[in-house]
């Protein structure tokens, strides 16, 4: 959330060797830089990323998978703990976060500006839980396509 009254903002983070070395907050409505915390060593890299910022509406009817069609030949399948997933193309505005809950175990979370889905595997019990309560109606089909692409390692796919 951006100060002072809220609204959407995007944080760009340079993560290196387990540490966040630099970050910048960008206003999601205007693409203005709200906050910069960039080290001298990261300046050229971060500036090259920040120069690409722009605000444009997402046309869900022509957006790539998972909004439409199938994952293309350049689709990248990644792994987070015991979950294998396809990372959506950057132009979809969808981002996948990975982590480990305590308690709960490994999870992945996919989100965009309005929707979020949370998938967690309790490895001790072998139970997968999926929370779709944060998915907006206009994103439901895309999020369902993405969820259908998930695979459990060593059960559905060798990871």
Secondary structure, DSSP 4 states (H G I P E B T S, - for coil): --TTT---EEEEEEEETTEEEEEEEEETTT--EEEEE--GGGHHHHHHHHTT-------TTT--TTSSS---TT-EEEEETTEEEEEPPGGGT-EEEEEEETTTEEEEEEE-SS-EEEEEEETTTTEEEEEEEE--GGGHHHHHHHHHH-EEBTTTB--
